Amino acid sequence: MSGFLAIDASFTFRLLLPGPEQPLCRELMARWRAEGLALCAPTLWLYDLTSALAKAIHFGVLTAEEAGRALGMAQALEVCLMPPDEAQARSALEWTLRLKRAAAYDSFYLALAGSLGCELWTADRRLANAAGLPWVRVVG
């Protein structure tokens, strides 16, 4: 196992905002920090998270101020954002085809974790079930 741990935007959303999964997400974060694991994500993590926050504002779940605070907290997590190289892009394409998806966004998280040999933590049960691998972990 590497010194990295990949997280996706759905995990981060649950970590930063009040909800039933937030205490578990915080507990996991504390454990990972104590273990010295470096959090990482593909560069699209920030776009994904911002989009989820904007959607929550649009549907009245969050105020713009709450979303702004969440973005600030996300930056404070010091997630190492990694741009995909050619091998990861090819892996993401393979994952997209394997999962029979029309879009590759989730596949970039899988490709990054696979290339680093680390776990991927998500709150997206559908993604975790579709991947069906022990290193793709779902919170909750």
N, C-alpha and C positions, 0 to 999 in steps of 0.2 A: 504494500500500500504506500502511496506517495504522501508527501506532506501537504497535499492539497485536498480540498473538499469543494465540489461544485454545488452552487445553489442556483435555482431559477427564480424568476420574478414572482411566481405564485407563492413560493416559500417566503420570500422577502416580504411580500404583501401581508401575509399572515403574521410574520414576525413583528412588523412595524405597527400594525393597526389592531385595536382591541377586537377580540373575538375569542371563541372557544379554543382555538389552536395556539393563540399567542403565548400562554404560559409554557407549553411544551416547546415551542420554537425558541423561546428565551433560554430554557433549560439546555436545549441542544447547543445553542450558541455558546453558552458558558462552558459547557463540556469541551466543545471544539477548541475554544480559546485556551483552556487549561491544557489541552493536548498539544497545543502549538500548531494546529492546522491553519493553513492559509486559505481563506475563502477565495474562490475564483468563479468567473462566469464569462461567457462570450460577450463581446462588446454590445450585443443586442439586449443584454440584461437591463441596461438603463432605459432603453427605448421601451422595452416590454413593461417595466415597472411604471414608467411615466404614463404609458397608455392605459394601464390598469387604474392608476390614480385618476386620470382624466375621465375615464368611464365612470368611476365611482362618484366623481363630482357631477357629471352629466345626469346620473340617475338619482342624485340627492342623497347618496350614502355618506359622502364626505363634503366638507366645505373646501374652498380653495385654500384657505389657511391651513387646514388639517393636512391636505395633500402636500402643501409646501413644506410643512414640518416633516412629513414622512420622507420626502425627497432628501431633506437635510440629514435625517437619521440614516438613510440609505448610504449617503456619501460617507458618513462617519463609520460605517461598517468596514471601510477600507477593502472592499472587494477588488481583487486584482482582475481587471477586465482584459481579456485576451482576444485579439483579433484572430480570426481563423486563417490558417495557412491553407495551401492547396490540398494537403492531405485531409485536413479537417473538413474542408468544403466537400470533398469527395465522400468522406464518411457521412456527412450530414445528408447528402443526396441518397446514399445507400440506406440510411436510417429512414428517410422519408418514404422511399419506395417500399422498404420492409414493413413499415407501419401503415402503408396504404393511405398516406396523407397527401393532400394537395399542396400544403405549404411546409416549408422546411424549418420554421422557427424553432420548434421544440427539438428538432433533430440536431441543431447546433449545440444545445446543452449536452445531449447524449454524446456527440462527437468529441466535445471538449473533455468530458469526464473519461471517456474511453481512451483518448490519447494520453491523458495524464495518469491513467490507472487509478482513479479515485472514485468515491461515491458521488452520486448526484442526488441531492435532496430537493424534493418538489412537494407541492400541495395538490398537484394535478394527478389524482388517482387514475384517471383514464390513460395518461401518459405512462405512469408506472406499470399499470396492468398490461398495456400494449407492448412495452419494452420487455417485460417479463424476465428481468435480470436481477440478481441479488444486490448489485451495486446501485440500482436505481431505487431509492428509498422514498417513501411517501410519509409525510407527517400527518398525524391524525388517525 
